[in-house]
Amino acid sequence: MAVVNLAELLVSLVVSGFLLGSLVSTLDQGQRVYATGNARVEMIQNARVALNRMATDVRQAGRGPTPDSFPAISVAEPSRIVLQHDLDGNGVIAGAGETITWRLAGTILRRDAGGGAQPIINGVQDLTFTYLDGTGAVTTRLDAIRTIVIRLTATADHGSSALAAAAPQTVTTQVRLRNR
């Protein structure tokens, strides 16, 4: 049998330590890359879902049996919009769900359809509505609005990845009001 002396044992322990240290470093870097990619995908997906939901509400604004008897949009601000529907057909905008408000409160996008402002997504840095008339020109007149450009900038809302949080993503859509 070969006798292992103390020097050989120490050398093998040092080499094993370097190998394990490099393996842990590689695994840690892989986890960070995964967390960054996952945070970005989640952030973009959430922003797109919120944008799609907003676009659906805007598209249906002014819905009712007599859509010309009330304004489809009652408030048109750069970061807040109030939409109206006559769901029960009584000609009065007062029932539950007949007024829908979209607004940004801090970094939380909220939708209020009569039951309180419900959070839709977190981590929103900017929400901008641009209102266009029938010719595509920017307008501030409520009765002239025919198209709305919605721009939503979001960032990761949790601290799992500093890199993903530092890279906000912007999604934009242009929505035409069907009932005007």
C-alpha positions, 0 to 999 in steps of 0.5 A: 500500500502506498502511504499518503503523506501530509503534504499530498493530502493538503495539496489535494484538499486545496485543489478540491477547494478551488474546484468546489469554489469555482463550481459554486461561483458558476451555479450562483451566476446561473441563478442570477441570470435565471432570476434576471430573465424571469423578472423581465419576462414577468414584468413584460407579461404583466404590462401587456396584460394590463395594457390589453385590459385597458384597451378593452375598456377603452374600446367599449367606452360609450357602450349602451342603447343610446351611446350619443346621449352621454360622453364615452370619456368623462375625464381625460388627463395625461395619467388618468382616464374615466370611461362611461358605459350605460350597461342597464340601458336607463340613460343614466350613468350611475350603476355599478360598473358604468364608470371605470377609472384607470389611474396610476397611484405611486407605482401601482396601476389601479382600475376602479369600476365602482368597487374601489380602486383595485390594483392591476399591476405593481412596478409601473413607473409611468402611465401616459394617455394621449388623446387624438381626434378623428384626424389623428391630431392631439386634442383635449376636447372630450367630445372630439376624442376618437383614439387613445394612445396608451403608453405604460412603462414598468419595472420589476416590482420585487428585488429578485434581480437588480439588473431587471429592476434597472431596465424598465420596459415600455409597451404602447398601443393605440385604441380606437373607441368603437362607440364614437 
